């Protein structure tokens, strides 16, 4: 029998699928405390949404929050290009739709030294380094993060993380990620080879040294993850930083 969900904030732990927007979540979550058998969990953006919202990329659109897609046709997010399966911000005038988490994507992210900065863009300046295309699907270009030289589709990065989550790169237990040596190597490969940033990005298995290009790849991976999912994966961040400092 359905019940009123009483939400309680939980610290970052295992990855989860948001019960509201149906998108993958990391970091802080809001879970139902009314029943030990209730698996209802939400992103912060879905737990406490704004009734109305605006985004500078859509100057003529005024978005209203809906718990289910309006109308009878299938809808997709105009930021990442993925299907709308639940909670959504919709503009009845322009017809645009945004996932709650996409609406709140960070406009820019930088590392502590300021040497790497990525900016969110509605315009795809070049082919995405992951999918090698300008559009995510059909004529939908999708938003991207770029660093003046390269573009990274928000959608492609979501796919990358989701695929590797399903393959077991991120454990589904409290604490998120194992820090064994084998896990360290796998997470490094995830950050570097999965991003497919450059053929020069190579880890020397014999020398165990990481080139400056690989360090940049790792930094970019961490920054985009933080921008899209809100919180970087602490275990991955620690592993990669340790390897990069060798």
C-alpha positions, 0 to 999 in steps of 0.5 A: 500500500502506498504511503507518504514518503518522509525524506531523510538526507543521507551522505554519499554512499552507493550509486542509486537510480533516482525514483523521481527522474529515473537517472543515475545518482551519486553522492548525497541522496534523500531516502524514505524513512517511513518503511524499512521496505521502501526503496524510494530515493531521490536526488536533491534536485528531485527531492526539493524541486522549484515549482518554476525555473529558468535557464539562460540557454532557453531565454524564451522558456519558463519551465514548470516542474512536473512529476510525470511527462506532460502530454501523450508523446514520448519526450526527451531532455533537451540538455542530454538528449535522454528520454524523460521517464519521470520528474521533468521541467517542461515549458508549455510555450516552447515545448522544451524539457529538462531533467531536474539534474540537467537544469542544475548542471554547473556552468563551469568547473575548475581544478584547485590550481585553475589550470583546467577549466571546463564550461557548460555549452549549448553549442557543440564546438567540435566532435565529442571526444567520446562518441566522435560526433557532434550530435548525441542522437539524430539532430539533437546535439545535446549540451557539452563541457568544453575546455577550448580544445575538446568537447564532452557530451553530458549524455556520453559521460552519463552513458560512460558512468552508467555502463561501467556501473553496470559492469561493477566498477562501482560497488553497490555497498556503503562506501561506494568503491573498493580501494584494492590494488586491482580496483585502483588499476580498473578505476584508472583505466576507466578515467583514462581509456574510457574517456578516449581523450587522446592516443597519447594518453597511455599508462606505462605498465612497466614504469608505472609512470603517468604522462602529463596528458594522462594527468589532464585526462584524470583531472577532466574526468573528475571535473566532469563527474563533479559537474554532472553528479554533484559530488566526485567519487571520493575513492576514485579521486583518492586513487587517481591523485595518488597515481598521478603523483607517482 
